Amino acid sequence: MIKNLYDKCVSWAGYRYAKQILAIEAFIESSFFPIPPDVMIVPMVISKKNEFIRIALIATIFSVLGALFGYYIGYSLNEVAIKIFEFYGYEYSDTFKEKFSTRGGFTAWLGILFTAGFTPLPFKLLTISSGIIHYNLITFISICIITRGLRFFLVAYLTHKFGQKIGPFLEKQGTKLSIIIAGIVILLAMAIYFLSFK
């Protein structure tokens, strides 16, 4: 089923209303849909190189809006949240909220959310979980904007720069690349945080 959805998303990139479909896909991916917007961004930028910034911006804006919807699901619709967790093969526990509701837990969640926003980790589960633990909304939105923006603009730029060559590269090395960059960004964020409060 996932493979069929993946192929369908790729085919949508060639549609007349591809940008509108990308907006919808980016929105629902942040809250429950399994296929990331990257699979549409690459072929869309290949066919319309001069619009790579606009394409990345659409994906970023609607991904952040979708993340807010995921947050709402976790915050207000616990039964729906549990069903989504079960669909992806994860088990929700009441102790989860207790662990991450502490000050130390909130700090740990900052790193987890930052990593999930930039890497292939299931971002929708993290947005829903952020709502469950009532994570600080301003911090949540800021992280989503930074990580989703970095990810989609990087994918769009690399596609704009290297064209069709980037597809196979991202499939093979995309995970490693995103983890490395996410690690660098997290280290920089930690350095700025500790220097600011020293």
C-alpha positions as CSV (number, residue, x, y, z in Angstrom):
1,M,0.0,0.0,0.0
2,I,2.8,2.4,0.9
3,K,4.6,1.7,-2.4
4,N,1.3,2.5,-4.3
5,L,0.9,5.7,-2.3
6,Y,4.5,6.7,-3.0
7,D,4.1,6.1,-6.8
8,K,0.9,8.1,-6.8
9,C,2.5,11.0,-5.1
10,V,5.3,11.0,-7.7
11,S,2.7,11.0,-10.5
12,W,0.9,14.0,-8.9
13,A,4.0,16.1,-9.5
14,G,3.1,16.2,-13.2
15,Y,-0.5,17.3,-12.7
16,R,-1.7,20.8,-13.6
17,Y,-2.6,21.5,-10.0
18,A,0.6,20.0,-8.6
19,K,1.3,22.9,-6.3
20,Q,-2.2,22.6,-4.7
21,I,-1.7,18.9,-4.3
22,L,1.7,19.5,-2.8
23,A,0.2,21.9,-0.3
24,I,-2.4,19.2,0.7
25,E,0.2,16.5,0.8
26,A,2.6,18.5,3.0
27,F,-0.3,19.4,5.4
28,I,-1.5,15.8,5.9
29,E,2.0,14.4,6.1
30,S,2.7,16.4,9.2
31,S,-0.3,14.9,10.9
32,F,-1.1,11.4,9.6
33,F,-0.1,10.7,6.0
34,P,2.9,8.4,5.5
35,I,4.5,9.8,2.3
36,P,6.8,12.9,2.7
37,P,6.5,15.9,0.4
38,D,10.1,15.4,-0.9
39,V,8.8,12.8,-3.4
40,M,6.8,15.6,-5.1
41,I,9.3,18.4,-4.6
42,V,12.0,16.6,-6.6
43,P,10.1,16.0,-9.8
44,M,8.3,19.3,-9.6
45,V,11.6,21.2,-9.4
46,I,13.1,19.2,-12.2
47,S,10.2,20.2,-14.5
48,K,10.1,23.8,-13.2
49,K,13.6,24.7,-12.0
50,N,12.9,28.5,-11.8
51,E,10.1,27.8,-9.3
52,F,12.2,25.8,-6.8
53,I,11.9,28.5,-4.1
54,R,8.2,28.8,-4.4
55,I,7.8,25.0,-4.4
56,A,9.9,24.7,-1.2
57,L,8.0,27.5,0.4
58,I,4.6,25.9,-0.3
59,A,5.8,22.6,1.2
60,T,7.2,24.4,4.3
61,I,4.2,26.6,5.0
62,F,1.6,23.8,4.7
63,S,3.8,21.3,6.5
64,V,4.0,23.7,9.5
65,L,0.2,24.2,9.3
66,G,-0.2,20.4,9.2
67,A,2.1,20.1,12.2
68,L,-0.2,22.4,14.1
69,F,-3.1,20.1,13.2
70,G,-1.1,17.2,14.5
71,Y,-0.4,19.1,17.7
72,Y,-4.2,19.7,18.0
73,I,-4.9,16.0,17.5
74,G,-2.5,15.1,20.4
75,Y,-3.8,17.9,22.6
76,S,-7.5,17.4,22.2
77,L,-8.3,14.1,20.4
78,N,-6.5,11.4,22.4
79,E,-8.5,8.5,20.9
80,V,-7.6,9.7,17.4
81,A,-4.0,10.1,18.4
82,I,-3.9,6.5,19.8
83,K,-5.4,5.2,16.5
84,I,-2.7,6.9,14.5
85,F,0.0,5.5,16.7
86,E,-1.4,2.0,16.3
87,F,-1.6,2.4,12.5
88,Y,2.2,3.1,12.4
89,G,2.9,0.2,14.7
90,Y,3.6,2.2,17.9
91,E,2.0,1.7,21.3
92,Y,1.0,4.8,23.3
93,S,1.5,4.7,27.1
94,D,0.3,7.1,29.7
95,T,3.8,7.2,31.2
96,F,4.9,8.8,28.0
97,K,3.3,12.1,29.0
98,E,4.6,11.9,32.5
99,K,8.2,11.4,31.3
100,F,8.3,14.4,28.9
101,S,6.2,16.7,31.0
102,T,9.1,17.5,33.3
103,R,11.6,20.3,32.6
104,G,14.2,17.8,31.7
105,G,11.8,16.0,29.5
106,F,10.9,19.1,27.6
107,T,14.6,19.8,26.9
108,A,15.0,16.2,25.7
109,W,11.9,16.6,23.5
110,L,13.4,19.7,21.9
111,G,16.3,17.6,20.5
112,I,13.9,14.8,19.4
113,L,11.5,17.2,17.6
114,F,14.4,19.0,16.0
115,T,15.8,15.8,14.6
116,A,12.4,14.5,13.4
117,G,11.6,17.7,11.6
118,F,14.7,17.3,9.4
119,T,15.2,13.6,9.1
120,P,13.0,10.7,7.7
121,L,11.7,10.0,11.2
122,P,7.9,9.9,11.4
123,F,7.3,13.6,11.9
124,K,3.6,13.2,12.3
125,L,4.0,11.1,15.4
126,L,6.2,13.8,16.9
127,T,3.7,16.5,16.2
128,I,0.9,14.5,17.7
129,S,3.1,13.6,20.7
130,S,4.0,17.3,21.2
131,G,0.3,18.0,21.6
132,I,-0.1,15.1,24.0
133,I,2.6,16.4,26.4
134,H,1.4,20.0,25.9
135,Y,4.8,21.1,24.6
136,N,5.3,24.9,24.5
137,L,3.4,26.0,21.3
138,I,5.8,28.9,20.4
139,T,8.8,26.6,20.6
140,F,7.0,23.9,18.7
141,I,6.1,26.3,15.8
142,S,9.6,27.7,15.7
143,I,11.2,24.3,15.5
144,C,8.8,23.2,12.8
145,I,9.5,26.3,10.7
146,I,13.3,25.9,11.0
147,T,13.5,22.2,10.4
148,R,10.9,21.8,7.7
149,G,12.2,24.9,6.0
150,L,15.8,23.7,6.0
151,R,14.8,20.3,4.8
152,F,12.5,21.3,1.9
153,F,14.6,24.2,0.7
154,L,17.7,22.0,0.8
155,V,16.0,19.3,-1.3
156,A,14.6,21.9,-3.7
157,Y,18.0,23.6,-4.1
158,L,19.9,20.4,-4.7
159,T,17.3,19.4,-7.3
160,H,17.6,22.8,-8.9
161,K,21.4,22.5,-8.9
162,F,21.9,18.9,-10.0
163,G,18.6,18.0,-11.7
164,Q,17.7,14.3,-12.2
165,K,21.0,13.1,-10.7
166,I,19.7,14.1,-7.2
167,G,16.9,11.6,-7.1
168,P,19.1,8.4,-6.8
169,F,21.4,10.3,-4.5
170,L,18.7,11.2,-2.1
171,E,17.3,7.7,-2.1
172,K,20.7,6.2,-1.2
173,Q,22.3,9.0,0.9
174,G,19.4,11.2,1.9
175,T,19.0,9.8,5.4
176,K,22.7,10.1,6.2
177,L,22.9,13.6,4.8
178,S,19.8,14.8,6.8
179,I,21.1,13.2,10.0
180,I,24.5,14.8,9.6
181,I,23.0,18.3,8.9
182,A,20.4,17.9,11.7
183,G,23.3,17.0,14.1
184,I,25.2,20.1,13.1
185,V,22.1,22.3,13.5
186,I,21.4,20.8,17.0
187,L,25.0,21.4,18.1
188,L,24.9,25.0,16.9
189,A,21.5,25.5,18.7
190,M,22.9,24.0,21.9
191,A,26.0,26.2,21.7
192,I,23.9,29.3,21.2
193,Y,21.6,28.3,24.0
194,F,24.4,27.7,26.6
195,L,26.3,30.8,25.5
196,S,23.2,32.9,25.9
197,F,22.5,31.7,29.4
198,K,26.0,31.4,30.6
